């Protein structure tokens, strides 16, 4: 697929760059209000004018006018390697393989640019607001790189007490901590000798949120 030919105005290019950088940095696009704040545009109608121009010129797709479904169109989009398909899990059950067919709710196809070069991926719907201050909310879908190791500070999916949780990984001394990002939730603390590597299921690489209204 060739690059889109219509030339962008400077303001349109700035909007497109901001959307692209937001997806790269946070794993999801900005809201209309965030775009307006960044660009100094007071009304959402003004933001929508720029988004419609980007769609018309072939630089952007959007689902049902929702800014969280903004997706820049890249020159290599026709290349199958530019997208990745991963299972969306309804739950993770103790004693079963993570990708057991019974656990899979659907298959998601997303831009490779959202998840990096990794192939061992799955996605999981978040339950609860324990990580709200990290921008991960109840109902969000997290993209997860399947692995049994993590660095301090990584946001991970772990199977603890037969429940999959999304927390910040923080081993310290003789303990392994799983920290929330919400003061209403308590840290989960385990002795190192009680923690099995198989309980660490993967590291969160991105988050997707669909908003019905801005």
C-alpha positions in Angstrom: 0.0 0.0 0.0 1.4 3.4 -1.0 1.5 6.3 1.4 -1.5 8.6 1.5 -1.1 11.2 -1.2 -3.1 14.3 0.0 -0.8 16.7 1.8 -1.6 17.6 5.4 -1.7 21.1 6.8 0.7 21.8 9.7 -2.1 21.6 12.2 -3.4 18.3 10.8 0.1 16.8 11.0 0.4 17.9 14.6 -2.9 16.2 15.5 -1.8 13.0 13.7 1.6 13.1 15.4 0.0 13.5 18.9 -2.4 10.6 18.3 0.5 8.4 17.1 2.7 9.3 20.1 -0.1 8.7 22.5 -0.7 5.2 21.2 3.0 4.5 21.3 3.6 5.9 24.8 0.4 4.8 26.5 -1.0 2.0 24.3 -4.3 3.8 23.5 -5.3 7.0 21.7 -6.1 10.4 23.3 -9.7 11.6 24.0 -11.1 14.5 22.0 -10.6 16.7 25.1 -6.9 15.7 25.3 -6.4 16.5 21.7 -8.1 19.8 22.1 -6.0 20.7 25.2 -2.8 19.7 23.4 -3.7 21.7 20.3 -5.3 24.7 22.1 -8.7 23.9 20.5 -11.5 24.8 22.9 -14.4 22.9 21.2 -14.7 19.2 20.4 -16.2 20.3 17.1 -12.9 21.9 16.2 -11.1 18.7 17.1 -13.5 16.7 15.0 -12.9 19.0 12.0 -9.2 17.9 12.1 -10.1 14.2 12.6 -12.5 14.3 9.7 -9.9 15.8 7.5 -7.4 13.1 8.4 -9.9 10.4 7.7 -10.8 12.0 4.4 -7.2 12.2 3.3 -6.6 8.6 4.3 -4.4 9.1 7.3 -6.8 7.9 10.0 -9.6 5.5 10.7 -12.2 5.9 13.4 -15.1 3.8 14.6 -18.4 5.5 15.2 -16.8 8.9 16.0 -15.1 7.5 19.2 -11.7 9.0 19.7 -10.5 5.9 21.7 -10.9 4.0 18.4 -8.6 6.3 16.5 -6.1 4.4 14.4 -3.4 6.0 12.3 -3.0 4.3 8.9 0.6 3.3 8.1 2.1 2.6 4.8 2.8 -1.0 5.7 -0.8 -1.8 6.9 -1.4 -4.2 4.0 1.5 -6.2 5.2 0.2 -9.1 7.5 3.3 -8.6 9.7 1.9 -5.1 10.6 -0.9 -6.6 12.6 -1.1 -9.3 15.3 -4.0 -11.6 16.3 -4.2 -12.6 20.0 -6.8 -14.4 22.1 -9.0 -12.3 24.5 -9.4 -14.4 27.6 -12.7 -14.4 29.6 -10.8 -15.7 32.7 -7.6 -17.4 33.8 -8.3 -20.5 35.9 -5.9 -22.3 38.2 -4.8 -25.8 37.0 -5.5 -25.0 33.3 -3.3 -23.7 30.6 -3.6 -20.0 30.1 -4.6 -20.3 26.5 -7.0 -23.2 27.1 -9.8 -23.0 24.5 -12.4 -22.8 27.3 -10.8 -19.6 28.5 -10.9 -17.8 25.2 -13.7 -15.3 24.6 -12.7 -14.0 21.2 -9.7 -13.3 18.9 -8.5 -9.7 18.6 -6.5 -8.3 15.7 -4.6 -5.1 16.5 -1.9 -3.0 15.0 1.6 -4.4 15.6 2.6 -0.9 16.5 0.5 -1.2 19.7 2.2 -4.3 21.1 5.8 -4.3 19.7 7.6 -7.2 18.1 6.4 -9.9 20.5 4.4 -12.9 19.4 3.6 -14.7 22.7 0.6 -12.4 23.4 -2.9 -12.5 24.9 -5.4 -10.0 26.1 -7.5 -9.9 29.2 -10.5 -7.8 30.3 -9.7 -6.0 33.6 -12.0 -6.5 36.5 -11.9 -3.7 39.2 -10.1 -0.4 39.6 -7.0 -1.5 41.5 -4.7 0.1 38.9 -6.8 3.2 38.1 -3.9 5.6 38.9 -1.9 3.9 36.2 -4.7 4.5 33.7 -6.0 0.9 33.8 -9.7 0.9 34.6 -12.5 -1.7 35.1 -13.5 -3.1 31.7 -10.3 -2.1 29.9 -8.6 -4.7 27.8 -4.9 -5.1 28.6 -2.4 -6.6 26.0 -0.1 -9.0 27.8 3.3 -10.6 26.8 3.2 -14.1 28.1 6.2 -14.8 30.3 7.1 -16.1 33.8 9.6 -13.3 34.7 9.3 -9.6 35.2 11.4 -6.6 36.3 10.6 -4.5 39.4 8.0 -1.9 38.4 6.5 -3.9 35.6 2.7 -4.2 35.5 2.0 -7.9 35.4 -0.9 -10.4 35.3 -0.5 -12.9 38.1 -2.6 -15.8 39.3 -3.0 -15.4 43.0 -5.4 -17.4 45.2 -7.0 -18.7 42.0 -7.7 -15.2 40.7 -5.9 -13.4 37.9 -4.9 -9.9 39.1 -3.2 -6.9 37.4 -0.7 -5.3 39.7 2.8 -3.7 39.8 5.5 -6.3 40.4 7.8 -5.4 43.3 10.0 -8.1 44.8 11.8 -6.8 47.9 14.0 -8.8 50.3 12.3 -12.1 51.3 8.9 -11.0 49.9 7.2 -10.5 46.6 4.7 -7.6 46.5 2.0 -7.0 44.0 1.1 -3.3 44.4 -2.1 -1.6 43.4 -2.3 1.9 42.0 -5.4 2.9 44.0 -5.3 3.8 47.7 -8.5 1.9 48.2 -6.7 -1.4 47.5 -4.1 -3.1 49.7 -0.9 -4.6 48.4 -0.7 -8.3 48.0 2.3 -9.7 49.9 3.8 -13.2 49.5 7.0 -14.8 50.9 9.4 -15.6 48.1 9.4 -19.3 49.0 5.6 -19.4 48.6 5.7 -17.7 45.2 6.0 -20.0 42.2 7.2 -18.6 38.8 4.2 -20.2 37.1 2.0 -17.7 39.1 3.5 -14.9 37.0 1.6 -15.1 33.7 2.8 -12.1 31.8 3.7 -8.4 31.5 1.2 -5.8 30.4 2.4 -4.0 27.2 -0.6 -1.9 26.5 -4.2 -1.1 27.3 -7.3 -0.5 25.1 -10.4 1.4 26.3 -13.5 2.0 24.3 -15.6 5.0 25.4 -19.2 5.3 24.4 -19.2 9.1 24.8 -16.5 11.7 25.4 
